Amino acid sequence: DEIGLCRRPTGGRAIFHGNELTYSVIMPKTIMGKNELYEGIHQSFSSAFNTLGLKTELTQRSSDFVKFNKSAEALSCFSASAKSEVTVNGKKFIGSAQRIYENTILQHGSIMLSEDYLKLMHYANLPAEIKLQTEKLMREKTYHWNLETTNLSLEKLTKSLTLHFINSFQISESTLFDLSLINKNLSILECV
């Protein structure tokens, strides 16, 4: 298989990038704190999805990561949720991570639009029994929104998320540094 491997600057657990929407936000940390930014981005995305007819909520507390990190399911980013992440029926829908540089916060994440995330198990160096168990847990804990079952295009979804982001953070479109569809699976939004 000719798939690329990358290590995110935020670290974290593994994810197979396939049919999804990926976002990045870069912001000076003088504008707001990391927790406020994390929750604010997720609240804006949750609001957008609710407007589009998908009932989402933010998690109220984090998983027990000390216990979780010792389990087989710890491989996948989508197997546990941090506080304020977007879920659907208790299943993680948007996985995000942050890294703070001197004066800047980077936050990026993935919005699941297919079951491609399960392909991770094909590449995991685990015994077959553990792979099956982990895949089952991933299915139980991850939500994906298949756009083919809606009347939404990826462009309409991207526009809605962008507009909710702009309105939530009360920024003007001229503040946006870059907004472009890289391909049908990826969108990057950087705010300076």
N, C-alpha and C positions, 0 to 999 in steps of 0.2 A: 504494500500500500504506500502511496506517496502522500503521506500526511505530514504536516509540519509539527514541530514540537517547540513550544515556547514556555518560558518561565515569566509569569507576570511580576511586575515590580512590587506588587502588594503581597506576593506570596500566596498562601492559602492552599486549599485542597484542589484536586484535579477536576477538570471539566473538559468534555469533548465539545469543541465548537463546531456546530453544524448549522441547521436551519434555526436560527435564532436572531434576535436583535441585540446587538452589543452597544453599550454606551460608555462614554468617558466624559467626566467633568473635571476640569482643572480650575482651581479658584484660589486666590490669595487667602491665607488663613486669617487675615485681619478682618475679613468680611463677616465670618461666623465661625463658630467652633465646629470640630469634627463631628460630634454627635448631632448637633443641630443640622449640619449639612446632610449627614446620612439619613436622618429622619425626613428632612425636607424634600430631598430628591425622591425618596420612596413614597412620601405622601403625594407629591405631584404626579408620579406615575400611577399610583393607586387611584387617584381622582380621575385621571385620563381613562383608565380601564373601566372604572365604574360608569363613566359617561358613555363609553362604548358598549355597555351592557354586560361586562364581566364583573361580577361581585368579588372584590378583593378587600383584604384587610391587612393591617400591619401587626406583626407579632408584638406582644406585650412584654416578652422577656426572652432572653437567650437560652439556647439549649445548654445543658451541662457539658461544656466542651472538655473538661478534664476527663470525665467518664467517656464521652463520645470519642475522643481522640485515641482511646485504647481499643476501640471496636473495629471490626472489619469494614463497617460501612463508612468509616472516616475518610476513605479514599475520595469520595465524591463531595464536591462543593454543595450539592443540592440535598445532601442527606441530613443537614441540620441548619437551623436558622438562628441568626443573631437577633437582638432586639430591633424592632422597627423594620424588619424585612417584609416584603410583599408576599402574601399567601392567598391561595384560593382553597376554600374548604379545608384549611389547616395544612395544605401542602405548599411548599416553597415554590414560588413562581419566578421571582427575580433574585438572583444571587449577586451580591455586590461585595466589594472590598475597597479599603482605603489605604493610602500611604501618605504620611506627612513628610514633606521635604522641608528645608529650612523655613521658608515663608509661604509654602504652597501646599494645598491638599489635592491629591489625585484620588478620585473615586471612579471606579468603573464597574461594570456588571453585565450580566446576560439575562435576557428575557426569553424564556423557553417557548418556541413556536412549533416544536415537533418532539418526537421521541429520540432524536439524534443523540441526546445526552447519554442514552443507554449504550452507545457504541464504545464508550469508555471501557466497558468490561471486556470487549474484544482485545484491547491492548494492555489490560492490566496483567501484571505478572503475579497471578494468584492461582491457587489450586482451583480446579473446576467447581468444586462444591462451594467454595467461598465466593466465586464469581456469581454463581446462581443465587446464593443467599443475598449478596450485595445488590444484584440487579433487582431482585424482588423488593428489597428495602427502598431502593431508589424509586421504583414505580409507586410504592406506597407513600413516599414523602415528597415527590416532585410533581408539579402541575405543569402541563404545557397547553398552550392555546393554539390549536390548529387553525390558521387563518382560512384554510380551504373550506372549513365548515361555517364560515361567516361570510358576510358580504363586504368584508374589509380587504383592502389591498395593503401591502407593506408600506407603500407611500402614505396612505391615509392614516395608518397607525403611527408612523413616524411623525407625521405632521401633528397629530393629536398630542402625542407625548411631548413634542417640542413646545407646542403652544401652552400646555399645562405647566411645563417647566418654566417658561418665560413668565407666565402669569403668577405662579407660586413665588418666584424669586423677585418679582417686580423689576425685571430688567427689560431694556429695550432691545429690539432685534439688532440694532447697530452695535450692541455690546458683544454679540456673538462673534467669535473668532472664526469658526468654521462650522458649517452644517452641510454635510454632503452624504449622499448614499454612495458607499464604496462599491457595493454590489447588492444583489437582491437579499443578502443575508446580514448585512452589516451597516450600521449607521454610527457615526461618531459625532458627538456634540461636545465642543470644548468652549468653555466660558472663561474669559480673561478679565 
